[in-house]
């Protein structure tokens, strides 16, 4: 079950970072960013989502949780890695020169179509 969740999480992570790069005009150009995220970042994030999810599930099972609860713990660990990795990417690119001011609320407003 956790293995199947890592596919959409890796894709969503690459998509979210791509839109972040596009919105703030970060990187060489759109095709270089897309290629980098698709062929390098997405497979690595897929691997890390699996490692973190299965490790958390294994630890939860060793602590005596049943299968459903341990799968929930693994899922929460994968979602935590998703959020942490995206925030790390955001913090890592704050010094990149951009025509727009860095503001996550503004970015998510753009992403949701509010702005």
The first five atom37 places (N, CA, C, CB, O) and aatype in JSON, in Angstrom:
{
  "aatype": [20, 20, 20, 20, 20, 20, 20, 20, 20, 20, 20, 20, 20, 20, 20, 20, 20, 20, 20, 20, 20, 20, 20, 20, 20, 20, 20, 20, 20, 20, 20, 20, 20, 20, 20, 20, 20, 20, 20, 20, 20, 20, 20, 20, 20, 20, 20, 20, 20, 20, 20, 20, 20, 20, 20, 20, 20, 20, 20, 20, 20, 20, 20, 20, 20, 20, 20, 20, 20, 20, 20, 20, 20, 20, 20, 20, 20, 20, 20, 20, 20, 20, 20, 20, 20, 20, 20, 20, 20, 20, 20, 20, 20, 20, 20, 20, 20, 20, 20, 20, 20, 20, 20, 20, 20, 20, 20, 20, 20, 20, 20, 20, 20, 20, 20],
  "atom_mask": [
    [1, 1, 1, 1, 1],
    [1, 1, 1, 1, 1],
    [1, 1, 1, 1, 1],
    [1, 1, 1, 1, 1],
    [1, 1, 1, 1, 1],
    [1, 1, 1, 1, 1],
    [1, 1, 1, 1, 1],
    [1, 1, 1, 1, 1],
    [1, 1, 1, 1, 1],
    [1, 1, 1, 1, 1],
    [1, 1, 1, 1, 1],
    [1, 1, 1, 1, 1],
    [1, 1, 1, 1, 1],
    [1, 1, 1, 1, 1],
    [1, 1, 1, 1, 1],
    [1, 1, 1, 1, 1],
    [1, 1, 1, 1, 1],
    [1, 1, 1, 1, 1],
    [1, 1, 1, 1, 1],
    [1, 1, 1, 1, 1],
    [1, 1, 1, 1, 1],
    [1, 1, 1, 1, 1],
    [1, 1, 1, 1, 1],
    [1, 1, 1, 1, 1],
    [1, 1, 1, 1, 1],
    [1, 1, 1, 1, 1],
    [1, 1, 1, 1, 1],
    [1, 1, 1, 1, 1],
    [1, 1, 1, 1, 1],
    [1, 1, 1, 1, 1],
    [1, 1, 1, 1, 1],
    [1, 1, 1, 1, 1],
    [1, 1, 1, 1, 1],
    [1, 1, 1, 1, 1],
    [1, 1, 1, 1, 1],
    [1, 1, 1, 1, 1],
    [1, 1, 1, 1, 1],
    [1, 1, 1, 1, 1],
    [1, 1, 1, 1, 1],
    [1, 1, 1, 1, 1],
    [1, 1, 1, 1, 1],
    [1, 1, 1, 1, 1],
    [1, 1, 1, 1, 1],
    [1, 1, 1, 1, 1],
    [1, 1, 1, 1, 1],
    [1, 1, 1, 1, 1],
    [1, 1, 1, 1, 1],
    [1, 1, 1, 1, 1],
    [1, 1, 1, 1, 1],
    [1, 1, 1, 1, 1],
    [1, 1, 1, 1, 1],
    [1, 1, 1, 1, 1],
    [1, 1, 1, 1, 1],
    [1, 1, 1, 1, 1],
    [1, 1, 1, 1, 1],
    [1, 1, 1, 1, 1],
    [1, 1, 1, 1, 1],
    [1, 1, 1, 1, 1],
    [1, 1, 1, 1, 1],
    [1, 1, 1, 1, 1],
    [1, 1, 1, 1, 1],
    [1, 1, 1, 1, 1],
    [1, 1, 1, 1, 1],
    [1, 1, 1, 1, 1],
    [1, 1, 1, 1, 1],
    [1, 1, 1, 1, 1],
    [1, 1, 1, 1, 1],
    [1, 1, 1, 1, 1],
    [1, 1, 1, 1, 1],
    [1, 1, 1, 1, 1],
    [1, 1, 1, 1, 1],
    [1, 1, 1, 1, 1],
    [1, 1, 1, 1, 1],
    [1, 1, 1, 1, 1],
    [1, 1, 1, 1, 1],
    [1, 1, 1, 1, 1],
    [1, 1, 1, 1, 1],
    [1, 1, 1, 1, 1],
    [1, 1, 1, 1, 1],
    [1, 1, 1, 1, 1],
    [1, 1, 1, 1, 1],
    [1, 1, 1, 1, 1],
    [1, 1, 1, 1, 1],
    [1, 1, 1, 1, 1],
    [1, 1, 1, 1, 1],
    [1, 1, 1, 1, 1],
    [1, 1, 1, 1, 1],
    [1, 1, 1, 1, 1],
    [1, 1, 1, 1, 1],
    [1, 1, 1, 1, 1],
    [1, 1, 1, 1, 1],
    [1, 1, 1, 1, 1],
    [1, 1, 1, 1, 1],
    [1, 1, 1, 1, 1],
    [1, 1, 1, 1, 1],
    [1, 1, 1, 1, 1],
    [1, 1, 1, 1, 1],
    [1, 1, 1, 1, 1],
    [1, 1, 1, 1, 1],
    [1, 1, 1, 1, 1],
    [1, 1, 1, 1, 1],
    [1, 1, 1, 1, 1],
    [1, 1, 1, 1, 1],
    [1, 1, 1, 1, 1],
    [1, 1, 1, 1, 1],
    [1, 1, 1, 1, 1],
    [1, 1, 1, 1, 1],
    [1, 1, 1, 1, 1],
    [1, 1, 1, 1, 1],
    [1, 1, 1, 1, 1],
    [1, 1, 1, 1, 1],
    [1, 1, 1, 1, 1],
    [1, 1, 1, 1, 1],
    [1, 1, 1, 1, 1],
    [1, 1, 1, 1, 1]
  ],
  "atom_positions": [
    [[0.82, -1.2, 0.0], [0.0, 0.0, 0.0], [0.87, 1.26, 0.0], [-0.93, 0.0, 1.21], [0.6, 2.2, -0.76]],
    [[1.89, 1.3, 0.83], [2.76, 2.48, 0.88], [3.54, 2.64, -0.41], [3.72, 2.38, 2.06], [3.84, 3.76, -0.83]],
    [[3.86, 1.52, -1.05], [4.59, 1.58, -2.31], [3.77, 2.33, -3.36], [4.93, 0.16, -2.8], [4.31, 3.11, -4.14]],
    [[2.46, 2.09, -3.38], [1.6, 2.76, -4.34], [1.43, 4.25, -4.03], [0.24, 2.09, -4.38], [1.22, 5.05, -4.94]],
    [[1.52, 4.62, -2.77], [1.39, 6.02, -2.39], [2.61, 6.84, -2.79], [1.16, 6.14, -0.88], [2.5, 8.05, -3.01]],
    [[3.76, 6.21, -2.89], [4.98, 6.95, -3.21], [4.99, 7.47, -4.64], [6.2, 6.08, -2.98], [5.66, 8.46, -4.92]],
    [[4.27, 6.82, -5.57], [4.19, 7.32, -6.95], [3.53, 8.7, -7.02], [3.42, 6.32, -7.82], [4.14, 9.64, -7.53]],
    [[2.3, 8.85, -6.53], [1.69, 10.18, -6.62], [2.4, 11.23, -5.76], [0.23, 10.11, -6.22], [2.4, 12.41, -6.1]],
    [[3.0, 10.81, -4.66], [3.73, 11.78, -3.83], [4.97, 12.29, -4.56], [4.13, 11.15, -2.49], [5.25, 13.49, -4.54]],
    [[5.72, 11.42, -5.21], [6.91, 11.84, -5.95], [6.52, 12.74, -7.13], [7.7, 10.62, -6.46], [7.17, 13.75, -7.39]],
    [[5.46, 12.36, -7.83], [4.99, 13.19, -8.95], [4.51, 14.56, -8.45], [3.86, 12.47, -9.71], [4.83, 15.58, -9.05]],
    [[3.74, 14.56, -7.37], [3.22, 15.82, -6.82], [4.33, 16.71, -6.31], [2.23, 15.54, -5.7], [4.28, 17.93, -6.46]],
    [[5.35, 16.1, -5.72], [6.48, 16.89, -5.25], [7.19, 17.56, -6.43], [7.47, 16.0, -4.46], [7.49, 18.75, -6.38]],
    [[7.47, 16.79, -7.48], [8.14, 17.36, -8.64], [7.28, 18.44, -9.3], [8.48, 16.25, -9.66], [7.79, 19.46, -9.74]],
    [[5.98, 18.21, -9.35], [5.05, 19.19, -9.94], [5.03, 20.48, -9.12], [3.64, 18.6, -10.04], [5.06, 21.58, -9.68]],
    [[4.98, 20.34, -7.8], [4.94, 21.52, -6.93], [6.24, 22.31, -7.01], [4.67, 21.1, -5.49], [6.22, 23.54, -7.06]],
    [[7.37, 21.63, -7.02], [8.66, 22.32, -7.13], [8.79, 22.98, -8.51], [9.83, 21.34, -6.89], [9.31, 24.09, -8.62]],
    [[8.31, 22.29, -9.56], [8.35, 22.87, -10.9], [7.54, 24.16, -10.95], [7.81, 21.86, -11.94], [8.0, 25.16, -11.5]],
    [[6.34, 24.14, -10.38], [5.53, 25.35, -10.37], [6.17, 26.45, -9.53], [4.14, 25.05, -9.85], [6.06, 27.63, -9.86]],
    [[6.84, 26.08, -8.45], [7.55, 27.06, -7.63], [8.68, 27.7, -8.44], [8.1, 26.4, -6.35], [8.86, 28.91, -8.43]],
    [[9.45, 26.86, -9.14], [10.52, 27.38, -9.99], [9.96, 28.28, -11.09], [11.31, 26.22, -10.61], [10.53, 29.33, -11.4]],
    [[8.84, 27.86, -11.68], [8.25, 28.63, -12.77], [7.72, 29.98, -12.27], [7.13, 27.83, -13.45], [7.9, 31.01, -12.92]],
    [[7.06, 29.97, -11.13], [6.47, 31.19, -10.6], [7.53, 32.23, -10.25], [5.62, 30.87, -9.37], [7.35, 33.42, -10.51]],
    [[8.62, 31.78, -9.66], [9.67, 32.72, -9.25], [10.81, 32.81, -10.26], [10.22, 32.31, -7.91], [11.82, 33.47, -9.99]],
    [[10.67, 32.17, -11.41], [11.66, 32.23, -12.49], [13.04, 31.79, -11.99], [11.74, 33.66, -13.07], [14.03, 32.51, -12.13]],
    [[13.09, 30.61, -11.4], [14.32, 30.05, -10.84], [14.88, 29.04, -11.83], [14.07, 29.39, -9.44], [14.13, 28.22, -12.38]],
    [[16.17, 29.09, -12.06], [16.83, 28.09, -12.9], [17.2, 28.63, -14.26], [15.95, 26.9, -13.06], [17.03, 29.82, -14.55]],
    [[17.73, 27.73, -15.09], [18.21, 28.11, -16.42], [17.04, 28.45, -17.34], [19.06, 26.98, -17.02], [16.93, 29.56, -17.84]],
    [[16.18, 27.47, -17.54], [14.95, 27.7, -18.31], [13.95, 26.61, -17.93], [15.24, 27.7, -19.86], [14.26, 25.71, -17.15]],
    [[12.77, 26.7, -18.48], [11.68, 25.8, -18.08], [11.98, 24.35, -18.46], [10.36, 26.24, -18.72], [11.62, 23.44, -17.72]],
    [[12.64, 24.12, -19.6], [12.91, 22.76, -20.04], [14.01, 22.11, -19.22], [13.29, 22.76, -21.51], [13.95, 20.91, -18.95]],
    [[15.0, 22.88, -18.82], [16.05, 22.33, -17.97], [15.49, 21.96, -16.6], [17.2, 23.34, -17.83], [15.81, 20.9, -16.06]],
    [[14.65, 22.82, -16.04], [14.03, 22.51, -14.75], [13.15, 21.28, -14.85], [13.22, 23.7, -14.25], [13.17, 20.42, -13.97]],
    [[12.36, 21.19, -15.92], [11.45, 20.05, -16.09], [12.23, 18.75, -16.24], [10.55, 20.27, -17.31], [11.87, 17.74, -15.64]],
    [[13.3, 18.77, -17.03], [14.12, 17.57, -17.2], [14.8, 17.15, -15.91], [15.17, 17.8, -18.27], [14.81, 15.97, -15.56]],
    [[15.35, 18.11, -15.19], [16.01, 17.82, -13.92], [15.03, 17.22, -12.92], [16.64, 19.09, -13.35], [15.33, 16.22, -12.27]],
    [[13.87, 17.82, -12.81], [12.89, 17.33, -11.84], [12.32, 15.97, -12.25], [11.75, 18.35, -11.7], [12.06, 15.13, -11.39]],
    [[12.13, 15.74, -13.54], [11.55, 14.49, -14.0], [12.53, 13.33, -13.91], [11.06, 14.63, -15.41], [12.17, 12.26, -13.43]],
    [[13.74, 13.52, -14.37], [14.67, 12.4, -14.51], [15.63, 12.23, -13.35], [15.45, 12.57, -15.75], [16.26, 11.18, -13.23]],
    [[15.75, 13.23, -12.5], [16.68, 13.1, -11.37], [15.94, 13.2, -10.03], [17.77, 14.18, -11.44], [16.06, 12.3, -9.19]],
    [[15.19, 14.25, -9.83], [14.57, 14.49, -8.53], [13.44, 13.51, -8.25], [14.05, 15.92, -8.45], [13.35, 12.96, -7.16]],
    [[12.57, 13.28, -9.24], [11.42, 12.42, -9.01], [11.81, 10.98, -8.64], [10.55, 12.41, -10.24], [11.22, 10.43, -7.71]],
    [[12.77, 10.34, -9.33], [13.16, 8.98, -8.89], [13.77, 8.96, -7.49], [14.14, 8.38, -9.87], [13.52, 8.04, -6.72]],
    [[14.58, 9.98, -7.17], [15.17, 10.01, -5.83], [14.11, 10.22, -4.76], [16.22, 11.11, -5.75], [14.17, 9.61, -3.69]],
    [[13.15, 11.09, -5.03], [12.08, 11.29, -4.05], [11.21, 10.06, -3.91], [11.21, 12.49, -4.44], [10.74, 9.75, -2.82]],
    [[10.97, 9.34, -5.01], [10.25, 8.08, -4.96], [10.97, 7.1, -4.03], [10.09, 7.47, -6.37], [10.35, 6.43, -3.2]],
    [[12.28, 7.03, -4.19], [13.08, 6.14, -3.33], [13.01, 6.57, -1.87], [14.55, 6.11, -3.8], [12.83, 5.73, -0.99]],
    [[13.15, 7.87, -1.61], [13.13, 8.35, -0.22], [11.76, 8.22, 0.42], [13.57, 9.79, -0.17], [11.67, 7.94, 1.62]],
    [[10.71, 8.42, -0.35], [9.37, 8.2, 0.19], [9.19, 6.75, 0.62], [8.3, 8.58, -0.83], [8.62, 6.47, 1.67]],
    [[9.68, 5.83, -0.2], [9.58, 4.41, 0.16], [10.41, 4.09, 1.4], [10.02, 3.53, -1.0], [9.93, 3.4, 2.3]],
    [[11.63, 4.57, 1.45], [12.5, 4.27, 2.59], [11.9, 4.8, 3.88], [13.91, 4.87, 2.37], [11.83, 4.08, 4.88]],
    [[11.47, 6.05, 3.88], [10.91, 6.65, 5.09], [9.59, 5.99, 5.48], [10.71, 8.16, 4.89], [9.36, 5.71, 6.66]],
    [[8.73, 5.74, 4.51], [7.43, 5.14, 4.79], [7.55, 3.72, 5.34], [6.58, 5.13, 3.55], [6.91, 3.38, 6.34]],
    [[8.37, 2.91, 4.7], [8.52, 1.53, 5.16], [9.28, 1.44, 6.49], [9.22, 0.71, 4.11], [9.01, 0.57, 7.3]],
    [[10.24, 2.34, 6.7], [10.94, 2.35, 7.98], [10.0, 2.73, 9.12], [12.13, 3.32, 7.92], [10.02, 2.11, 10.18]],
    [[9.17, 3.74, 8.89], [8.21, 4.14, 9.93], [7.18, 3.04, 10.17], [7.5, 5.44, 9.53], [6.79, 2.79, 11.32]],
    [[6.75, 2.38, 9.11], [5.79, 1.28, 9.27], [6.43, 0.11, 10.02], [5.29, 0.82, 7.89], [5.78, -0.51, 10.87]],
    [[7.66, -0.19, 9.71], [8.35, -1.29, 10.38], [8.54, -0.99, 11.87], [9.73, -1.56, 9.71], [8.33, -1.86, 12.71]],
    [[8.93, 0.24, 12.18], [9.1, 0.63, 13.59], [7.77, 0.57, 14.32], [9.71, 2.04, 13.7], [7.71, 0.13, 15.47]],
    [[6.7, 1.01, 13.67], [5.38, 0.97, 14.31], [4.93, -0.47, 14.55], [4.35, 1.71, 13.45], [4.32, -0.77, 15.58]],
    [[5.22, -1.36, 13.6], [4.87, -2.77, 13.79], [5.67, -3.39, 14.94], [5.11, -3.57, 12.49], [5.15, -4.18, 15.72]],
    [[6.94, -3.01, 15.04], [7.78, -3.52, 16.12], [7.31, -3.03, 17.48], [9.23, -3.12, 15.9], [7.55, -3.68, 18.5]],
    [[6.63, -1.89, 17.52], [6.1, -1.34, 18.77], [4.76, -1.95, 19.15], [5.96, 0.17, 18.66], [4.2, -1.62, 20.19]],
    [[4.23, -2.84, 18.29], [3.0, -3.55, 18.63], [1.74, -3.03, 17.98], [2.83, -3.51, 20.06], [0.65, -3.46, 18.35]],
    [[1.84, -2.13, 17.02], [0.65, -1.63, 16.33], [0.16, -2.66, 15.31], [0.93, -0.28, 15.64], [0.95, -3.45, 14.78]],
    [[-1.14, -2.63, 15.05], [-1.66, -3.53, 14.01], [-1.33, -2.95, 12.63], [-3.2, -3.74, 14.18], [-0.78, -1.85, 12.52]],
    [[-1.67, -3.7, 11.58], [-1.26, -3.34, 10.23], [-1.84, -2.01, 9.77], [-1.66, -4.43, 9.27], [-1.13, -1.21, 9.15]],
    [[-3.1, -1.74, 10.06], [-3.74, -0.51, 9.61], [-3.12, 0.73, 10.27], [-5.24, -0.56, 9.91], [-2.85, 1.72, 9.61]],
    [[-2.89, 0.65, 11.57], [-2.29, 1.8, 12.27], [-0.84, 2.01, 11.83], [-2.35, 1.59, 13.79], [-0.41, 3.16, 11.69]],
    [[-0.09, 0.94, 11.63], [1.3, 1.09, 11.2], [1.38, 1.64, 9.78], [2.04, -0.25, 11.29], [2.31, 2.37, 9.46]],
    [[0.41, 1.29, 8.94], [0.36, 1.87, 7.59], [0.04, 3.37, 7.67], [-0.7, 1.15, 6.72], [0.58, 4.15, 6.9]],
    [[-0.81, 3.75, 8.6], [-1.1, 5.17, 8.81], [0.12, 5.93, 9.28], [-2.22, 5.34, 9.82], [0.35, 7.07, 8.85]],
    [[0.91, 5.32, 10.15], [2.15, 5.96, 10.61], [3.12, 6.13, 9.44], [2.81, 5.13, 11.74], [3.76, 7.17, 9.31]],
    [[3.23, 5.11, 8.59], [4.09, 5.21, 7.42], [3.62, 6.29, 6.46], [4.16, 3.87, 6.7], [4.43, 7.02, 5.89]],
    [[2.3, 6.39, 6.28], [1.74, 7.42, 5.41], [2.03, 8.82, 5.96], [0.23, 7.22, 5.25], [2.41, 9.71, 5.2]],
    [[1.86, 9.0, 7.25], [2.16, 10.3, 7.87], [3.64, 10.65, 7.75], [1.75, 10.3, 9.34], [3.99, 11.81, 7.56]],
    [[4.5, 9.64, 7.86], [5.94, 9.9, 7.69], [6.26, 10.33, 6.26], [6.75, 8.65, 8.06], [7.09, 11.21, 6.05]],
    [[5.59, 9.72, 5.29], [5.82, 10.1, 3.89], [5.31, 11.52, 3.62], [5.13, 9.11, 2.95], [5.96, 12.28, 2.91]],
    [[4.17, 11.86, 4.16], [3.63, 13.21, 3.99], [4.52, 14.23, 4.7], [2.18, 13.3, 4.53], [4.71, 15.34, 4.21]],
    [[5.05, 13.86, 5.86], [5.98, 14.73, 6.56], [7.24, 14.98, 5.75], [6.35, 14.14, 7.91], [7.76, 16.09, 5.71]],
    [[7.75, 13.93, 5.09], [8.91, 14.1, 4.22], [8.58, 15.0, 3.04], [9.41, 12.73, 3.72], [9.41, 15.81, 2.62]],
    [[7.37, 14.88, 2.48], [6.94, 15.72, 1.37], [6.98, 17.19, 1.77], [5.51, 15.32, 0.93], [7.55, 18.02, 1.06]],
    [[6.38, 17.52, 2.89], [6.34, 18.91, 3.36], [7.73, 19.41, 3.7], [5.42, 19.04, 4.59], [8.1, 20.53, 3.35]],
    [[8.5, 18.59, 4.39], [9.86, 18.98, 4.78], [10.74, 19.22, 3.56], [10.48, 17.91, 5.68], [11.49, 20.19, 3.52]],
    [[10.66, 18.34, 2.57], [11.48, 18.49, 1.37], [11.1, 19.74, 0.59], [11.35, 17.26, 0.47], [11.97, 20.44, 0.08]],
    [[9.79, 20.03, 0.51], [9.38, 21.24, -0.2], [9.84, 22.49, 0.54], [7.86, 21.26, -0.39], [10.33, 23.43, -0.08]],
    [[9.69, 22.52, 1.85], [10.14, 23.69, 2.61], [11.65, 23.85, 2.54], [9.69, 23.57, 4.07], [12.16, 24.97, 2.52]],
    [[12.38, 22.73, 2.5], [13.83, 22.8, 2.33], [14.19, 23.42, 0.98], [14.46, 21.39, 2.46], [15.1, 24.24, 0.88]],
    [[13.45, 23.04, -0.06], [13.68, 23.61, -1.39], [13.39, 25.11, -1.38], [12.81, 22.9, -2.44], [14.13, 25.89, -1.97]],
    [[12.31, 25.5, -0.73], [11.95, 26.92, -0.66], [13.04, 27.7, 0.07], [10.6, 27.1, 0.05], [13.48, 28.75, -0.41]],
    [[13.47, 27.2, 1.22], [14.48, 27.91, 2.0], [15.81, 27.95, 1.26], [14.67, 27.23, 3.36], [16.55, 28.94, 1.36]],
    [[16.11, 26.9, 0.52], [17.36, 26.83, -0.22], [17.42, 27.84, -1.36], [17.55, 25.43, -0.77], [18.51, 28.22, -1.78]],
    [[16.28, 28.28, -1.88], [16.26, 29.19, -3.01], [15.84, 30.61, -2.64], [15.33, 28.66, -4.06], [15.52, 31.4, -3.53]],
    [[15.84, 30.95, -1.38], [15.43, 32.3, -0.98], [16.42, 33.38, -1.43], [15.27, 32.36, 0.51], [16.03, 34.53, -1.58]],
    [[17.68, 33.01, -1.63], [18.66, 34.01, -2.05], [18.77, 34.12, -3.56], [20.0, 33.67, -1.46], [19.58, 34.9, -4.06]],
    [[17.98, 33.35, -4.3], [18.01, 33.42, -5.76], [17.33, 34.71, -6.21], [17.31, 32.17, -6.4], [16.24, 35.02, -5.73]],
    [[17.95, 35.46, -7.11], [17.32, 36.73, -7.55], [16.05, 36.46, -8.35], [18.32, 37.56, -8.39], [16.05, 35.68, -9.31]],
    [[14.99, 37.11, -7.97], [13.7, 36.93, -8.63], [13.01, 38.27, -8.75], [12.81, 35.92, -7.85], [13.17, 39.13, -7.89]],
    [[12.23, 38.47, -9.82], [11.5, 39.74, -9.95], [10.36, 39.87, -8.94], [10.95, 39.88, -11.35], [9.86, 40.97, -8.73]],
    [[9.95, 38.77, -8.32], [8.87, 38.8, -7.33], [9.45, 38.58, -5.94], [7.79, 37.72, -7.65], [10.48, 37.93, -5.78]],
    [[8.79, 39.12, -4.95], [9.17, 38.85, -3.57], [8.75, 37.45, -3.19], [8.55, 39.89, -2.6], [7.68, 36.99, -3.59]],
    [[9.58, 36.76, -2.41], [9.26, 35.4, -1.99], [8.22, 35.43, -0.89], [10.54, 34.67, -1.51], [8.44, 36.0, 0.18]],
    [[7.08, 34.83, -1.16], [5.98, 34.76, -0.21], [5.2, 33.49, -0.52], [5.07, 36.04, -0.3], [4.59, 33.38, -1.58]],
    [[5.2, 32.55, 0.4], [4.52, 31.28, 0.16], [3.01, 31.44, 0.06], [4.85, 30.3, 1.26], [2.37, 30.71, -0.69]],
    [[2.44, 32.38, 0.79], [1.0, 32.6, 0.69], [0.62, 33.09, -0.71], [0.53, 33.62, 1.76], [-0.4, 32.69, -1.27]],
    [[1.44, 33.95, -1.26], [1.21, 34.44, -2.62], [1.37, 33.3, -3.64], [2.18, 35.59, -2.94], [0.6, 33.2, -4.59]],
    [[2.37, 32.46, -3.43], [2.58, 31.32, -4.33], [1.41, 30.34, -4.28], [3.87, 30.6, -3.97], [0.93, 29.9, -5.33]],
    [[0.93, 29.99, -3.08], [-0.19, 29.07, -2.99], [-1.48, 29.7, -3.49], [-0.36, 28.6, -1.55], [-2.37, 29.0, -3.99]],
    [[-1.61, 31.02, -3.37], [-2.75, 31.71, -3.97], [-2.72, 31.59, -5.49], [-2.77, 33.19, -3.55], [-3.75, 31.36, -6.12]],
    [[-1.54, 31.73, -6.07], [-1.37, 31.54, -7.52], [-1.68, 30.09, -7.89], [0.07, 31.9, -7.96], [-2.34, 29.82, -8.89]],
    [[-1.2, 29.17, -7.07], [-1.38, 27.74, -7.34], [-2.85, 27.35, -7.3], [-0.59, 26.92, -6.33], [-3.29, 26.54, -8.13]],
    [[-3.6, 27.89, -6.38], [-5.02, 27.56, -6.24], [-5.91, 28.42, -7.13], [-5.44, 27.71, -4.8], [-7.13, 28.21, -7.18]],
    [[-5.32, 29.38, -7.82], [-6.1, 30.22, -8.72], [-6.86, 31.32, -8.03], [-7.05, 29.38, -9.48], [-7.77, 31.92, -8.6]],
    [[-6.49, 31.61, -6.79], [-7.16, 32.67, -6.04], [-6.7, 34.03, -6.55], [-6.89, 32.54, -4.51], [-7.48, 34.98, -6.62]],
    [[-5.44, 34.12, -6.89], [-4.89, 35.4, -7.31], [-4.86, 35.51, -8.81], [-3.5, 35.59, -6.75], [-4.42, 36.53, -9.35]]
  ]
}
